[in-house]
Amino acid sequence: MQIRPDKESDLDAIREIDGTIESSTYLHVEPSGESINCGWRLEQRPARQRIVLPNRLNDDDDFTLKQIVTGAEEGVAMIVEHDDAPAALLLARPDSAVNVLRILDIRVDSDYRRQGMGTALVYQTIQAAREAELRAVAIETLTSNVPAAELL
């Protein structure tokens, strides 16, 4: 297993990473307070049925990935390589308006999950943000993607 920057020759194989989201729970978001005293409470709840969502790389992220890999745009595109094939991907781009490195996509192929690949990619991204003197790393996830929320 090796973490390395993505290359143009990897692009087709990256699209084959099975990023399917599977979970039997979801995160319930409950707002509280008003105005400046507003807050949210997250509570993990069982789903009515097992959640299985296909999670292909969307067109915008695919385009951004190509731009970063070819050097046309700043950002981070790293893969975890296992047996000479991509098993995980992390894609991030600096957001200069708020001085953060925003993770656009992180995916680990279903055959390689729970082996620390996602965690290793996040740590590498934090290091890249420090080197670029950015103030933070930011990411968003769906409330139905509990495994990603637990990682973060």
N, CA, C and O atoms as a GROMACS GRO file, in nm:
protein
  608
    1MET      N    1   0.085  -0.118   0.000
    1MET     CA    2   0.000   0.000   0.000
    1MET      C    3   0.089   0.124   0.000
    1MET      O    4   0.185   0.133   0.077
    2GLN      N    5   0.056   0.218  -0.087
    2GLN     CA    6   0.135   0.339  -0.100
    2GLN      C    7   0.042   0.458  -0.126
    2GLN      O    8  -0.051   0.449  -0.206
    3ILE      N    9   0.068   0.569  -0.056
    3ILE     CA   10  -0.005   0.693  -0.083
    3ILE      C   11   0.083   0.778  -0.173
    3ILE      O   12   0.201   0.798  -0.145
    4ARG      N   13   0.024   0.826  -0.281
    4ARG     CA   14   0.101   0.908  -0.374
    4ARG      C   15   0.008   1.006  -0.447
    4ARG      O   16  -0.114   0.989  -0.447
    5PRO      N   17   0.069   1.109  -0.508
    5PRO     CA   18  -0.013   1.201  -0.588
    5PRO      C   19  -0.074   1.128  -0.707
    5PRO      O   20  -0.015   1.036  -0.762
    6ASP      N   21  -0.191   1.170  -0.744
    6ASP     CA   22  -0.260   1.115  -0.860
    6ASP      C   23  -0.188   1.158  -0.987
    6ASP      O   24  -0.130   1.266  -0.993
    7LYS      N   25  -0.192   1.072  -1.089
    7LYS     CA   26  -0.133   1.103  -1.220
    7LYS      C   27  -0.241   1.092  -1.326
    7LYS      O   28  -0.345   1.029  -1.305
    8GLU      N   29  -0.216   1.154  -1.439
    8GLU     CA   30  -0.312   1.147  -1.550
    8GLU      C   31  -0.344   1.003  -1.588
    8GLU      O   32  -0.458   0.970  -1.621
    9SER      N   33  -0.243   0.918  -1.582
    9SER     CA   34  -0.263   0.778  -1.622
    9SER      C   35  -0.354   0.702  -1.525
    9SER      O   36  -0.400   0.593  -1.556
   10ASP      N   37  -0.382   0.759  -1.408
   10ASP     CA   38  -0.470   0.695  -1.308
   10ASP      C   39  -0.618   0.730  -1.326
   10ASP      O   40  -0.704   0.665  -1.267
   11LEU      N   41  -0.648   0.831  -1.406
   11LEU     CA   42  -0.783   0.886  -1.409
   11LEU      C   43  -0.891   0.783  -1.440
   11LEU      O   44  -0.994   0.781  -1.373
   12ASP      N   45  -0.870   0.697  -1.537
   12ASP     CA   46  -0.971   0.597  -1.570
   12ASP      C   47  -0.992   0.498  -1.456
   12ASP      O   48  -1.105   0.463  -1.425
   13ALA      N   49  -0.883   0.454  -1.395
   13ALA     CA   50  -0.893   0.358  -1.284
   13ALA      C   51  -0.961   0.420  -1.162
   13ALA      O   52  -1.032   0.351  -1.089
   14ILE      N   53  -0.940   0.549  -1.140
   14ILE     CA   54  -1.001   0.617  -1.026
   14ILE      C   55  -1.153   0.617  -1.039
   14ILE      O   56  -1.223   0.604  -0.938
   15ARG      N   57  -1.203   0.630  -1.159
   15ARG     CA   58  -1.347   0.630  -1.179
   15ARG      C   59  -1.410   0.495  -1.143
   15ARG      O   60  -1.531   0.487  -1.120
   16GLU      N   61  -1.330   0.392  -1.137
   16GLU     CA   62  -1.379   0.258  -1.103
   16GLU      C   63  -1.378   0.229  -0.953
   16GLU      O   64  -1.425   0.123  -0.911
   17ILE      N   65  -1.327   0.322  -0.871
   17ILE     CA   66  -1.331   0.301  -0.726
   17ILE      C   67  -1.477   0.298  -0.683
   17ILE      O   68  -1.552   0.392  -0.710
   18ASP      N   69  -1.516   0.190  -0.616
   18ASP     CA   70  -1.655   0.173  -0.573
   18ASP      C   71  -1.678   0.253  -0.445
   18ASP      O   72  -1.644   0.209  -0.336
   19GLY      N   73  -1.736   0.372  -0.460
   19GLY     CA   74  -1.759   0.460  -0.347
   19GLY      C   75  -1.898   0.447  -0.290
   19GLY      O   76  -1.947   0.540  -0.226
   20THR      N   77  -1.964   0.334  -0.311
   20THR     CA   78  -2.100   0.312  -0.262
   20THR      C   79  -2.109   0.340  -0.112
   20THR      O   80  -2.025   0.295  -0.034
   21ILE      N   81  -2.212   0.414  -0.073
   21ILE     CA   82  -2.235   0.445   0.068
   21ILE      C   83  -2.331   0.340   0.123
   21ILE      O   84  -2.439   0.320   0.069
   22GLU      N   85  -2.290   0.275   0.232
   22GLU     CA   86  -2.374   0.174   0.297
   22GLU      C   87  -2.381   0.205   0.446
   22GLU      O   88  -2.279   0.226   0.511
   23SER      N   89  -2.503   0.208   0.499
   23SER     CA   90  -2.520   0.236   0.641
   23SER      C   91  -2.656   0.187   0.687
   23SER      O   92  -2.752   0.186   0.610
   24SER      N   93  -2.664   0.147   0.812
   24SER     CA   94  -2.793   0.109   0.870
   24SER      C   95  -2.843   0.218   0.965
   24SER      O   96  -2.947   0.203   1.029
   25THR      N   97  -2.768   0.329   0.972
   25THR     CA   98  -2.807   0.442   1.056
   25THR      C   99  -2.794   0.571   0.977
   25THR      O  100  -2.735   0.573   0.868
   26TYR      N  101  -2.848   0.678   1.031
   26TYR     CA  102  -2.831   0.811   0.973
   26TYR      C  103  -2.814   0.911   1.086
   26TYR      O  104  -2.841   0.880   1.202
   27LEU      N  105  -2.768   1.030   1.052
   27LEU     CA  106  -2.751   1.135   1.152
   27LEU      C  107  -2.872   1.228   1.146
   27LEU      O  108  -2.898   1.292   1.044
   28HIS      N  109  -2.944   1.234   1.256
   28HIS     CA  110  -3.057   1.325   1.267
   28HIS      C  111  -3.004   1.459   1.316
   28HIS      O  112  -2.933   1.466   1.416
   29VAL      N  113  -3.038   1.566   1.245
   29VAL     CA  114  -2.994   1.700   1.281
   29VAL      C  115  -3.111   1.773   1.345
   29VAL      O  116  -3.216   1.790   1.285
   30GLU      N  117  -3.090   1.815   1.469
   30GLU     CA  118  -3.195   1.886   1.541
   30GLU      C  119  -3.147   2.026   1.575
   30GLU      O  120  -3.055   2.043   1.655
   31PRO      N  121  -3.211   2.128   1.514
   31PRO     CA  122  -3.172   2.266   1.546
   31PRO      C  123  -3.224   2.307   1.684
   31PRO      O  124  -3.325   2.256   1.731
   32SER      N  125  -3.152   2.398   1.746
   32SER     CA  126  -3.197   2.452   1.875
   32SER      C  127  -3.160   2.599   1.882
   32SER      O  128  -3.063   2.642   1.820
   33GLY      N  129  -3.236   2.674   1.956
   33GLY     CA  130  -3.209   2.817   1.973
   33GLY      C  131  -3.254   2.899   1.854
   33GLY      O  132  -3.311   2.848   1.758
   34GLU      N  133  -3.225   3.028   1.865
   34GLU     CA  134  -3.262   3.121   1.759
   34GLU      C  135  -3.150   3.221   1.737
   34GLU      O  136  -3.066   3.243   1.824
   35SER      N  137  -3.150   3.280   1.621
   35SER     CA  138  -3.060   3.389   1.587
   35SER      C  139  -2.915   3.355   1.619
   35SER      O  140  -2.863   3.254   1.573
   36ILE      N  141  -2.849   3.439   1.697
   36ILE     CA  142  -2.708   3.420   1.727
   36ILE      C  143  -2.684   3.303   1.823
   36ILE      O  144  -2.573   3.252   1.832
   37ASN      N  145  -2.788   3.261   1.893
   37ASN     CA  146  -2.778   3.149   1.986
   37ASN      C  147  -2.820   3.017   1.922
   37ASN      O  148  -2.856   2.922   1.992
   38CYS      N  149  -2.816   3.011   1.790
   38CYS     CA  150  -2.858   2.894   1.716
   38CYS      C  151  -2.751   2.784   1.726
   38CYS      O  152  -2.631   2.814   1.727
   39GLY      N  153  -2.794   2.660   1.734
   39GLY     CA  154  -2.702   2.548   1.738
   39GLY      C  155  -2.770   2.425   1.679
   39GLY      O  156  -2.889   2.428   1.648
   40TRP      N  157  -2.693   2.318   1.664
   40TRP     CA  158  -2.746   2.194   1.610
   40TRP      C  159  -2.696   2.079   1.696
   40TRP      O  160  -2.585   2.082   1.748
   41ARG      N  161  -2.779   1.981   1.710
   41ARG     CA  162  -2.741   1.860   1.782
   41ARG      C  163  -2.753   1.743   1.684
   41ARG      O  164  -2.855   1.729   1.616
   42LEU      N  165  -2.650   1.661   1.678
   42LEU     CA  166  -2.652   1.543   1.592
   42LEU      C  167  -2.680   1.420   1.676
   42LEU      O  168  -2.621   1.402   1.783
   43GLU      N  169  -2.769   1.337   1.627
   43GLU     CA  170  -2.801   1.213   1.696
   43GLU      C  171  -2.805   1.101   1.594
   43GLU      O  172  -2.877   1.110   1.494
   44GLN      N  173  -2.729   0.996   1.618
   44GLN     CA  174  -2.729   0.882   1.527
   44GLN      C  175  -2.854   0.799   1.555
   44GLN      O  176  -2.880   0.761   1.669
   45ARG      N  177  -2.932   0.772   1.449
   45ARG     CA  178  -3.056   0.697   1.463
   45ARG      C  179  -3.059   0.581   1.364
   45ARG      O  180  -2.996   0.588   1.259
   46PRO      N  181  -3.131   0.475   1.397
   46PRO     CA  182  -3.141   0.364   1.302
   46PRO      C  183  -3.226   0.405   1.182
   46PRO      O  184  -3.328   0.473   1.197
   47ALA      N  185  -3.185   0.364   1.064
   47ALA     CA  186  -3.262   0.390   0.944
   47ALA      C  187  -3.375   0.287   0.934
   47ALA      O  188  -3.364   0.177   0.988
   48ARG      N  189  -3.481   0.322   0.867
   48ARG     CA  190  -3.593   0.229   0.850
   48ARG      C  191  -3.551   0.106   0.772
   48ARG      O  192  -3.597  -0.006   0.798
   49GLN      N  193  -3.464   0.129   0.676
   49GLN     CA  194  -3.407   0.019   0.598
   49GLN      C  195  -3.262   0.052   0.569
   49GLN      O  196  -3.222   0.168   0.576
   50ARG      N  197  -3.184  -0.049   0.538
   50ARG     CA  198  -3.041  -0.029   0.511
   50ARG      C  199  -3.024   0.070   0.396
   50ARG      O  200  -3.089   0.058   0.292
   51ILE      N  201  -2.936   0.168   0.416
   51ILE     CA  202  -2.910   0.271   0.315
   51ILE      C  203  -2.796   0.223   0.225
   51ILE      O  204  -2.686   0.194   0.273
   52VAL      N  205  -2.823   0.216   0.097
   52VAL     CA  206  -2.721   0.182  -0.002
   52VAL      C  207  -2.736   0.283  -0.116
   52VAL      O  208  -2.833   0.279  -0.192
   53LEU      N  209  -2.638   0.373  -0.125
   53LEU     CA  210  -2.644   0.479  -0.226
   53LEU      C  211  -2.523   0.469  -0.319
   53LEU      O  212  -2.409   0.466  -0.273
   54PRO      N  213  -2.547   0.462  -0.450
   54PRO     CA  214  -2.433   0.465  -0.542
   54PRO      C  215  -2.364   0.601  -0.528
   54PRO      O  216  -2.431   0.703  -0.509
   55ASN      N  217  -2.236   0.603  -0.536
   55ASN     CA  218  -2.162   0.727  -0.514
   55ASN      C  219  -2.052   0.741  -0.618
   55ASN      O  220  -1.933   0.734  -0.586
   56ARG      N  221  -2.092   0.760  -0.742
   56ARG     CA  222  -1.996   0.780  -0.849
   56ARG      C  223  -1.935   0.920  -0.836
   56ARG      O  224  -1.996   1.010  -0.779
   57LEU      N  225  -1.816   0.936  -0.889
   57LEU     CA  226  -1.752   1.067  -0.891
   57LEU      C  227  -1.836   1.158  -0.981
   57LEU      O  228  -1.854   1.128  -1.099
   58ASN      N  229  -1.888   1.269  -0.926
   58ASN     CA  230  -1.974   1.354  -1.007
   58ASN      C  231  -1.894   1.432  -1.112
   58ASN      O  232  -1.771   1.440  -1.103
   59ASP      N  233  -1.962   1.488  -1.209
   59ASP     CA  234  -1.896   1.554  -1.322
   59ASP      C  235  -1.809   1.672  -1.278
   59ASP      O  236  -1.699   1.690  -1.331
   60ASP      N  237  -1.856   1.752  -1.181
   60ASP     CA  238  -1.777   1.867  -1.135
   60ASP      C  239  -1.647   1.822  -1.069
   60ASP      O  240  -1.540   1.877  -1.096
   61ASP      N  241  -1.657   1.720  -0.983
   61ASP     CA  242  -1.536   1.671  -0.916
   61ASP      C  243  -1.443   1.601  -1.014
   61ASP      O  244  -1.321   1.609  -1.001
   62ASP      N  245  -1.501   1.532  -1.112
   62ASP     CA  246  -1.419   1.468  -1.215
   62ASP      C  247  -1.340   1.572  -1.294
   62ASP      O  248  -1.222   1.553  -1.322
   63PHE      N  249  -1.406   1.683  -1.328
   63PHE     CA  250  -1.340   1.791  -1.401
   63PHE      C  251  -1.230   1.854  -1.314
   63PHE      O  252  -1.119   1.878  -1.362
   64THR      N  253  -1.262   1.880  -1.187
   64THR     CA  254  -1.164   1.938  -1.094
   64THR      C  255  -1.045   1.845  -1.078
   64THR      O  256  -0.931   1.890  -1.074
   65LEU      N  257  -1.071   1.715  -1.069
   65LEU     CA  258  -0.963   1.617  -1.059
   65LEU      C  259  -0.868   1.627  -1.178
   65LEU      O  260  -0.746   1.630  -1.161
   66LYS      N  261  -0.925   1.632  -1.297
   66LYS     CA  262  -0.841   1.646  -1.419
   66LYS      C  263  -0.760   1.775  -1.414
   66LYS      O  264  -0.642   1.775  -1.448
   67GLN      N  265  -0.823   1.884  -1.373
   67GLN     CA  266  -0.755   2.014  -1.367
   67GLN      C  267  -0.637   2.010  -1.268
   67GLN      O  268  -0.530   2.062  -1.298
   68ILE      N  269  -0.658   1.949  -1.153
   68ILE     CA  270  -0.552   1.943  -1.052
   68ILE      C  271  -0.439   1.851  -1.097
   68ILE      O  272  -0.322   1.885  -1.083
   69VAL      N  273  -0.475   1.737  -1.152
   69VAL     CA  274  -0.373   1.639  -1.195
   69VAL      C  275  -0.287   1.695  -1.308
   69VAL      O  276  -0.167   1.669  -1.313
   70THR      N  277  -0.347   1.771  -1.398
   70THR     CA  278  -0.271   1.827  -1.510
   70THR      C  279  -0.200   1.957  -1.474
   70THR      O  280  -0.124   2.010  -1.555
   71GLY      N  281  -0.224   2.008  -1.353
   71GLY     CA  282  -0.157   2.129  -1.309
   71GLY      C  283  -0.225   2.257  -1.351
   71GLY      O  284  -0.170   2.366  -1.332
   72ALA      N  285  -0.345   2.248  -1.410
   72ALA     CA  286  -0.417   2.367  -1.453
   72ALA      C  287  -0.482   2.439  -1.335
   72ALA      O  288  -0.520   2.556  -1.347
   73GLU      N  289  -0.496   2.371  -1.223
   73GLU     CA  290  -0.559   2.428  -1.104
   73GLU      C  291  -0.484   2.379  -0.981
   73GLU      O  292  -0.429   2.269  -0.980
   74GLU      N  293  -0.483   2.463  -0.876
   74GLU     CA  294  -0.419   2.423  -0.751
   74GLU      C  295  -0.507   2.325  -0.677
   74GLU      O  296  -0.630   2.330  -0.686
   75GLY      N  297  -0.445   2.235  -0.604
   75GLY     CA  298  -0.522   2.143  -0.523
   75GLY      C  299  -0.443   2.019  -0.487
   75GLY      O  300  -0.324   2.008  -0.518
   76VAL      N  301  -0.510   1.928  -0.423
   76VAL     CA  302  -0.450   1.802  -0.379
   76VAL      C  303  -0.531   1.688  -0.439
   76VAL      O  304  -0.653   1.683  -0.424
   77ALA      N  305  -0.465   1.598  -0.506
   77ALA     CA  306  -0.528   1.476  -0.557
   77ALA      C  307  -0.433   1.362  -0.523
   77ALA      O  308  -0.327   1.346  -0.584
   78MET      N  309  -0.474   1.282  -0.424
   78MET     CA  310  -0.389   1.171  -0.378
   78MET      C  311  -0.467   1.041  -0.389
   78MET      O  312  -0.589   1.037  -0.374
   79ILE      N  313  -0.393   0.934  -0.415
   79ILE     CA  314  -0.454   0.803  -0.415
   79ILE      C  315  -0.376   0.710  -0.323
   79ILE      O  316  -0.259   0.732  -0.294
   80VAL      N  317  -0.446   0.608  -0.278
   80VAL     CA  318  -0.380   0.497  -0.210
   80VAL      C  319  -0.376   0.386  -0.314
   80VAL      O  320  -0.479   0.344  -0.367
   81GLU      N  321  -0.258   0.339  -0.340
   81GLU     CA  322  -0.239   0.235  -0.440
   81GLU      C  323  -0.221   0.101  -0.368
   81GLU      O  324  -0.141   0.090  -0.275
   82HIS      N  325  -0.295   0.001  -0.411
   82HIS     CA  326  -0.285  -0.133  -0.354
   82HIS      C  327  -0.276  -0.231  -0.470
   82HIS      O  328  -0.365  -0.234  -0.555
   83ASP      N  329  -0.171  -0.312  -0.474
   83ASP     CA  330  -0.148  -0.405  -0.586
   83ASP      C  331  -0.153  -0.333  -0.720
   83ASP      O  332  -0.217  -0.379  -0.815
   84ASP      N  333  -0.085  -0.219  -0.728
   84ASP     CA  334  -0.072  -0.139  -0.851
   84ASP      C  335  -0.203  -0.084  -0.906
   84ASP      O  336  -0.212  -0.051  -1.024
   85ALA      N  337  -0.305  -0.074  -0.820
   85ALA     CA  338  -0.433  -0.017  -0.864
   85ALA      C  339  -0.483   0.079  -0.756
   85ALA      O  340  -0.462   0.054  -0.637
   86PRO      N  341  -0.549   0.188  -0.795
   86PRO     CA  342  -0.604   0.281  -0.696
   86PRO      C  343  -0.712   0.215  -0.611
   86PRO      O  344  -0.805   0.155  -0.664
   87ALA      N  345  -0.698   0.226  -0.479
   87ALA     CA  346  -0.797   0.171  -0.386
   87ALA      C  347  -0.870   0.282  -0.312
   87ALA      O  348  -0.977   0.259  -0.255
   88ALA      N  349  -0.814   0.404  -0.313
   88ALA     CA  350  -0.877   0.516  -0.243
   88ALA      C  351  -0.833   0.646  -0.308
   88ALA      O  352  -0.726   0.653  -0.369
   89LEU      N  353  -0.915   0.749  -0.295
   89LEU     CA  354  -0.889   0.880  -0.355
   89LEU      C  355  -0.927   0.989  -0.257
   89LEU      O  356  -1.027   0.978  -0.186
   90LEU      N  357  -0.847   1.095  -0.254
   90LEU     CA  358  -0.884   1.218  -0.184
   90LEU      C  359  -0.859   1.333  -0.280
   90LEU      O  360  -0.752   1.344  -0.339
   91LEU      N  361  -0.960   1.419  -0.294
   91LEU     CA  362  -0.953   1.535  -0.382
   91LEU      C  363  -0.985   1.658  -0.300
   91LEU      O  364  -1.090   1.664  -0.234
   92ALA      N  365  -0.897   1.758  -0.303
   92ALA     CA  366  -0.917   1.881  -0.225
   92ALA      C  367  -0.867   2.001  -0.304
   92ALA      O  368  -0.778   1.990  -0.389
   93ARG      N  369  -0.927   2.116  -0.274
   93ARG     CA  370  -0.890   2.240  -0.343
   93ARG      C  371  -0.888   2.354  -0.243
   93ARG      O  372  -0.975   2.360  -0.156
   94PRO      N  373  -0.790   2.444  -0.253
   94PRO     CA  374  -0.788   2.558  -0.160
   94PRO      C  375  -0.906   2.652  -0.186
   94PRO      O  376  -0.943   2.678  -0.301
   95ASP      N  377  -0.963   2.702  -0.080
   95ASP     CA  378  -1.070   2.802  -0.086
   95ASP      C  379  -1.011   2.931  -0.030
   95ASP      O  380  -1.008   2.952   0.091
   96SER      N  381  -0.964   3.016  -0.119
   96SER     CA  382  -0.892   3.136  -0.077
   96SER      C  383  -0.981   3.237  -0.003
   96SER      O  384  -0.930   3.319   0.073
   97ALA      N  385  -1.110   3.231  -0.024
   97ALA     CA  386  -1.201   3.325   0.043
   97ALA      C  387  -1.198   3.307   0.194
   97ALA      O  388  -1.214   3.404   0.269
   98VAL      N  389  -1.176   3.184   0.240
   98VAL     CA  390  -1.175   3.156   0.384
   98VAL      C  391  -1.043   3.093   0.429
   98VAL      O  392  -1.029   3.054   0.544
   99ASN      N  393  -0.947   3.084   0.337
   99ASN     CA  394  -0.812   3.034   0.366
   99ASN      C  395  -0.811   2.891   0.422
   99ASN      O  396  -0.741   2.862   0.519
  100VAL      N  397  -0.891   2.804   0.359
  100VAL     CA  398  -0.896   2.663   0.401
  100VAL      C  399  -0.872   2.573   0.281
  100VAL      O  400  -0.886   2.614   0.166
  101LEU      N  401  -0.835   2.449   0.309
  101LEU     CA  402  -0.827   2.346   0.206
  101LEU      C  403  -0.955   2.265   0.218
  101LEU      O  404  -0.979   2.199   0.319
  102ARG      N  405  -1.038   2.272   0.114
  102ARG     CA  406  -1.169   2.209   0.117
  102ARG      C  407  -1.162   2.072   0.049
  102ARG      O  408  -1.131   2.062  -0.070
  103ILE      N  409  -1.192   1.967   0.124
  103ILE     CA  410  -1.196   1.832   0.068
  103ILE      C  411  -1.326   1.819  -0.012
  103ILE      O  412  -1.435   1.834   0.043
  104LEU      N  413  -1.312   1.791  -0.141
  104LEU     CA  414  -1.428   1.778  -0.228
  104LEU      C  415  -1.479   1.635  -0.232
  104LEU      O  416  -1.599   1.611  -0.243
  105ASP      N  417  -1.386   1.540  -0.225
  105ASP     CA  418  -1.426   1.400  -0.231
  105ASP      C  419  -1.321   1.314  -0.163
  105ASP      O  420  -1.201   1.336  -0.179
  106ILE      N  421  -1.368   1.218  -0.088
  106ILE     CA  422  -1.281   1.115  -0.033
  106ILE      C  423  -1.358   0.985  -0.049
  106ILE      O  424  -1.474   0.975  -0.009
  107ARG      N  425  -1.293   0.887  -0.108
  107ARG     CA  426  -1.359   0.759  -0.130
  107ARG      C  427  -1.259   0.645  -0.115
  107ARG      O  428  -1.144   0.656  -0.157
  108VAL      N  429  -1.305   0.537  -0.055
  108VAL     CA  430  -1.226   0.416  -0.042
  108VAL      C  431  -1.308   0.304  -0.104
  108VAL      O  432  -1.426   0.288  -0.072
  109ASP      N  433  -1.247   0.228  -0.193
  109ASP     CA  434  -1.316   0.117  -0.257
  109ASP      C  435  -1.372   0.023  -0.152
  109ASP      O  436  -1.308  -0.002  -0.050
  110SER      N  437  -1.492  -0.028  -0.176
  110SER     CA  438  -1.561  -0.111  -0.076
  110SER      C  439  -1.479  -0.232  -0.033
  110SER      O  440  -1.495  -0.279   0.080
  111ASP      N  441  -1.393  -0.284  -0.119
  111ASP     CA  442  -1.310  -0.400  -0.084
  111ASP      C  443  -1.198  -0.366   0.014
  111ASP      O  444  -1.140  -0.457   0.074
  112TYR      N  445  -1.168  -0.238   0.032
  112TYR     CA  446  -1.053  -0.197   0.114
  112TYR      C  447  -1.091  -0.110   0.234
  112TYR      O  448  -1.003  -0.050   0.296
  113ARG      N  449  -1.217  -0.101   0.266
  113ARG     CA  450  -1.260  -0.014   0.377
  113ARG      C  451  -1.220  -0.071   0.512
  113ARG      O  452  -1.194  -0.191   0.526
  114ARG      N  453  -1.214   0.018   0.611
  114ARG     CA  454  -1.182  -0.015   0.752
  114ARG      C  455  -1.038  -0.063   0.767
  114ARG      O  456  -1.007  -0.143   0.855
  115GLN      N  457  -0.948  -0.014   0.679
  115GLN     CA  458  -0.806  -0.048   0.688
  115GLN      C  459  -0.720   0.075   0.713
  115GLN      O  460  -0.597   0.066   0.710
  116GLY      N  461  -0.782   0.190   0.737
  116GLY     CA  462  -0.708   0.311   0.769
  116GLY      C  463  -0.668   0.396   0.649
  116GLY      O  464  -0.598   0.496   0.666
  117MET      N  465  -0.712   0.359   0.530
  117MET     CA  466  -0.674   0.437   0.411
  117MET      C  467  -0.733   0.577   0.413
  117MET      O  468  -0.664   0.674   0.382
  118GLY      N  469  -0.860   0.589   0.449
  118GLY     CA  470  -0.924   0.721   0.456
  118GLY      C  471  -0.857   0.809   0.560
  118GLY      O  472  -0.834   0.928   0.535
  119THR      N  473  -0.827   0.753   0.676
  119THR     CA  474  -0.760   0.828   0.782
  119THR      C  475  -0.624   0.876   0.735
  119THR      O  476  -0.587   0.991   0.757
  120ALA      N  477  -0.548   0.788   0.670
  120ALA     CA  478  -0.415   0.826   0.620
  120ALA      C  479  -0.425   0.939   0.518
  120ALA      O  480  -0.342   1.030   0.519
  121LEU      N  481  -0.524   0.933   0.431
  121LEU     CA  482  -0.542   1.041   0.332
  121LEU      C  483  -0.577   1.174   0.399
  121LEU      O  484  -0.528   1.279   0.358
  122VAL      N  485  -0.662   1.169   0.502
  122VAL     CA  486  -0.698   1.292   0.574
  122VAL      C  487  -0.575   1.351   0.641
  122VAL      O  488  -0.554   1.472   0.635
  123TYR      N  489  -0.494   1.268   0.706
  123TYR     CA  490  -0.372   1.318   0.771
  123TYR      C  491  -0.276   1.381   0.668
  123TYR      O  492  -0.216   1.484   0.696
  124GLN      N  493  -0.262   1.320   0.552
  124GLN     CA  494  -0.178   1.376   0.447
  124GLN      C  495  -0.232   1.511   0.400
  124GLN      O  496  -0.156   1.602   0.369
  125THR      N  497  -0.363   1.523   0.395
  125THR     CA  498  -0.426   1.648   0.353
  125THR      C  499  -0.405   1.758   0.457
  125THR      O  500  -0.380   1.874   0.422
  126ILE      N  501  -0.414   1.722   0.584
  126ILE     CA  502  -0.386   1.820   0.690
  126ILE      C  503  -0.243   1.870   0.678
  126ILE      O  504  -0.217   1.989   0.694
  127GLN      N  505  -0.150   1.780   0.650
  127GLN     CA  506  -0.010   1.820   0.632
  127GLN      C  507   0.005   1.914   0.512
  127GLN      O  508   0.079   2.012   0.520
  128ALA      N  509  -0.064   1.883   0.403
  128ALA     CA  510  -0.058   1.969   0.285
  128ALA      C  511  -0.112   2.108   0.316
  128ALA      O  512  -0.059   2.208   0.268
  129ALA      N  513  -0.218   2.116   0.396
  129ALA     CA  514  -0.276   2.246   0.436
  129ALA      C  515  -0.178   2.324   0.521
  129ALA      O  516  -0.164   2.446   0.505
  130ARG      N  517  -0.109   2.256   0.612
  130ARG     CA  518  -0.009   2.324   0.695
  130ARG      C  519   0.104   2.380   0.608
  130ARG      O  520   0.146   2.494   0.627
  131GLU      N  521   0.151   2.299   0.514
  131GLU     CA  522   0.260   2.343   0.427
  131GLU      C  523   0.219   2.462   0.342
  131GLU      O  524   0.302   2.548   0.312
  132ALA      N  525   0.092   2.468   0.304
  132ALA     CA  526   0.041   2.580   0.225
  132ALA      C  527   0.000   2.698   0.313
  132ALA      O  528  -0.050   2.799   0.263
  133GLU      N  529   0.022   2.685   0.444
  133GLU     CA  530  -0.012   2.788   0.543
  133GLU      C  531  -0.160   2.826   0.539
  133GLU      O  532  -0.197   2.942   0.555
  134LEU      N  533  -0.244   2.725   0.519
  134LEU     CA  534  -0.388   2.744   0.527
  134LEU      C  535  -0.432   2.721   0.671
  134LEU      O  536  -0.366   2.648   0.745
  135ARG      N  537  -0.543   2.782   0.711
  135ARG     CA  538  -0.581   2.779   0.852
  135ARG      C  539  -0.658   2.655   0.893
  135ARG      O  540  -0.666   2.624   1.012
  136ALA      N  541  -0.715   2.582   0.796
  136ALA     CA  542  -0.795   2.465   0.833
  136ALA      C  543  -0.819   2.377   0.711
  136ALA      O  544  -0.788   2.413   0.597
  137VAL      N  545  -0.874   2.260   0.738
  137VAL     CA  546  -0.923   2.169   0.635
  137VAL      C  547  -1.073   2.156   0.659
  137VAL      O  548  -1.116   2.136   0.773
  138ALA      N  549  -1.153   2.166   0.553
  138ALA     CA  550  -1.299   2.160   0.567
  138ALA      C  551  -1.354   2.049   0.478
  138ALA      O  552  -1.300   2.019   0.372
  139ILE      N  553  -1.464   1.991   0.524
  139ILE     CA  554  -1.531   1.886   0.446
  139ILE      C  555  -1.678   1.884   0.486
  139ILE      O  556  -1.714   1.921   0.597
  140GLU      N  557  -1.762   1.839   0.394
  140GLU     CA  558  -1.904   1.820   0.420
  140GLU      C  559  -1.940   1.677   0.381
  140GLU      O  560  -1.876   1.618   0.293
  141THR      N  561  -2.041   1.622   0.446
  141THR     CA  562  -2.090   1.489   0.410
  141THR      C  563  -2.241   1.484   0.427
  141THR      O  564  -2.299   1.569   0.494
  142LEU      N  565  -2.302   1.387   0.367
  142LEU     CA  566  -2.445   1.365   0.381
  142LEU      C  567  -2.476   1.307   0.518
  142LEU      O  568  -2.392   1.236   0.575
  143THR      N  569  -2.593   1.335   0.572
  143THR     CA  570  -2.631   1.277   0.701
  143THR      C  571  -2.649   1.126   0.690
  143THR      O  572  -2.645   1.056   0.792
  144SER      N  573  -2.670   1.076   0.570
  144SER     CA  574  -2.685   0.932   0.551
  144SER      C  575  -2.551   0.860   0.539
  144SER      O  576  -2.546   0.737   0.538
  145ASN      N  577  -2.442   0.936   0.530
  145ASN     CA  578  -2.310   0.875   0.516
  145ASN      C  579  -2.240   0.871   0.653
  145ASN      O  580  -2.142   0.941   0.676
  146VAL      N  581  -2.294   0.789   0.741
  146VAL     CA  582  -2.242   0.779   0.878
  146VAL      C  583  -2.097   0.733   0.881
  146VAL      O  584  -2.019   0.786   0.961
  147PRO      N  585  -2.055   0.636   0.799
  147PRO     CA  586  -1.913   0.598   0.802
  147PRO      C  587  -1.818   0.716   0.776
  147PRO      O  588  -1.714   0.726   0.840
  148ALA      N  589  -1.853   0.804   0.682
  148ALA     CA  590  -1.770   0.922   0.655
  148ALA      C  591  -1.771   1.017   0.774
  148ALA      O  592  -1.668   1.071   0.812
  149ALA      N  593  -1.889   1.037   0.833
  149ALA     CA  594  -1.898   1.126   0.949
  149ALA      C  595  -1.816   1.071   1.064
  149ALA      O  596  -1.755   1.149   1.138
  150GLU      N  597  -1.813   0.941   1.082
  150GLU     CA  598  -1.732   0.882   1.190
  150GLU      C  599  -1.583   0.899   1.162
  150GLU      O  600  -1.505   0.917   1.255
  151LEU      N  601  -1.544   0.893   1.036
  151LEU     CA  602  -1.405   0.914   0.999
  151LEU      C  603  -1.361   1.056   1.034
  151LEU      O  604  -1.250   1.078   1.082
  152LEU      N  605  -1.450   1.151   1.010
  152LEU     CA  606  -1.416   1.291   1.028
  152LEU      C  607  -1.438   1.333   1.170
  152LEU      O  608  -1.414   1.448   1.205
   0.00000   0.00000   0.00000
